[in-house]
Amino acid sequence: QAQLVESGGGLVQPGGSLRLSCVASGRSYIFYRMGWYRQPPGKERELVAFITRHGSTTYADSVQGRFTISRNNAVNTVYLQMNTLKPEDTAVYYCNAYFNAMDYWGKGTLVNVSS
């Protein structure tokens, strides 16, 4: 059974950094597009970034230049390095794996950017 487990969230001051990790299990994800989405309080879920099986990356305009997505297929893990965090980055961050109409989600990890 496919399972995605996020970790690394927490409370951080504005300007700080966090690194999120998502460990995927239950199958090989080498062909999957892996991504991070977030849902701010009271708002809809939105794309943060994704990385294809070839390593191509796409970012939301709001995080371009501050966040970096990467993956290690050997350990079925995708990362999101978040720098220069802002209060508006506060959200529950979800890991996603997508391939050929198969779409899997983690349960999320909370990132709270506050002084």
BELRAMO-V960362 format. One record per residue. N is the residue number from 0. RES is the residue in one small letter. PSI is psi as a letter, one per 20 degrees, with the letter a starting at -180 (none if undefined). OMEGA is omega in radians with two decimals (999 if undefined). BURIAL is 1 if it has 24 or more other ideal C-beta (glycine too) atoms within 12 Angstrom, else 0. Layout:
((N	RES	PSI	OMEGA	BURIAL) (N	RES	PSI	OMEGA	BURIAL))
//
This chain:
((0	q	p	-3.12	0) (1	a	p	3.13	0) (2	q	p	3.07	0) (3	l	p	-3.11	1) (4	v	o	3.13	1) (5	e	q	3.04	1) (6	s	r	3.06	1) (7	g	i	3.12	1) (8	g	r	3.12	1) (9	g	a	3.14	0) (10	l	p	-3.13	0) (11	v	q	3.12	1) (12	q	q	3.05	0) (13	p	p	-3.08	0) (14	g	i	-3.12	0) (15	g	a	-3.09	0) (16	s	q	3.00	0) (17	l	q	3.05	1) (18	r	o	3.08	1) (19	l	q	3.07	1) (20	s	q	3.07	1) (21	c	o	3.10	1) (22	v	p	-3.12	1) (23	a	p	-3.13	1) (24	s	r	3.07	0) (25	g	i	3.13	0) (26	r	r	3.02	0) (27	s	p	-3.12	0) (28	y	j	-3.02	1) (29	i	h	-3.13	0) (30	f	i	-3.06	0) (31	y	q	2.88	1) (32	r	p	-3.11	1) (33	m	p	-3.07	1) (34	g	r	3.03	1) (35	w	p	3.04	1) (36	y	r	3.08	1) (37	r	q	3.10	1) (38	q	o	3.08	1) (39	p	q	3.14	0) (40	p	p	3.09	0) (41	g	j	-3.10	0) (42	k	r	3.13	0) (43	e	q	3.05	0) (44	r	q	-3.11	0) (45	e	q	3.10	1) (46	l	p	3.00	1) (47	v	g	-3.13	1) (48	a	q	2.96	1) (49	f	r	-3.13	1) (50	i	p	-3.11	1) (51	t	r	3.12	0) (52	r	h	3.12	0) (53	h	i	3.13	0) (54	g	j	3.07	0) (55	s	q	-3.07	0) (56	t	q	3.07	1) (57	t	p	-3.12	0) (58	y	q	2.95	1) (59	a	q	-3.13	1) (60	d	h	-3.06	0) (61	s	i	-3.11	0) (62	v	i	-3.14	1) (63	q	p	3.13	0) (64	g	i	3.13	0) (65	r	h	-3.11	1) (66	f	q	3.08	1) (67	t	p	3.08	1) (68	i	q	3.10	1) (69	s	r	-3.14	0) (70	r	q	3.04	1) (71	n	n	-3.07	0) (72	n	h	-3.12	0) (73	a	h	-3.13	0) (74	v	j	3.07	0) (75	n	l	-3.08	1) (76	t	p	3.04	1) (77	v	q	-3.06	1) (78	y	q	2.98	1) (79	l	o	3.06	1) (80	q	p	-3.07	1) (81	m	o	3.14	1) (82	n	r	3.12	0) (83	t	l	-3.08	0) (84	l	q	-3.13	1) (85	k	q	3.10	1) (86	p	h	-3.14	0) (87	e	i	3.02	0) (88	d	i	3.11	1) (89	t	p	-3.08	1) (90	a	r	2.88	1) (91	v	p	-3.10	1) (92	y	p	-3.08	1) (93	y	p	3.04	1) (94	c	q	-3.12	1) (95	n	q	3.02	1) (96	a	p	-3.07	1) (97	y	p	3.04	1) (98	f	p	2.97	0) (99	n	l	3.11	0) (100	a	j	3.00	0) (101	m	p	-2.94	0) (102	d	o	-3.08	0) (103	y	q	-3.09	1) (104	w	q	2.95	1) (105	g	r	-3.11	1) (106	k	i	3.05	0) (107	g	q	3.05	1) (108	t	p	-3.03	1) (109	l	p	3.01	1) (110	v	p	-3.11	1) (111	n	o	-3.13	1) (112	v	o	-3.03	1) (113	s	q	3.07	0) (114	s	none	999	0))
//
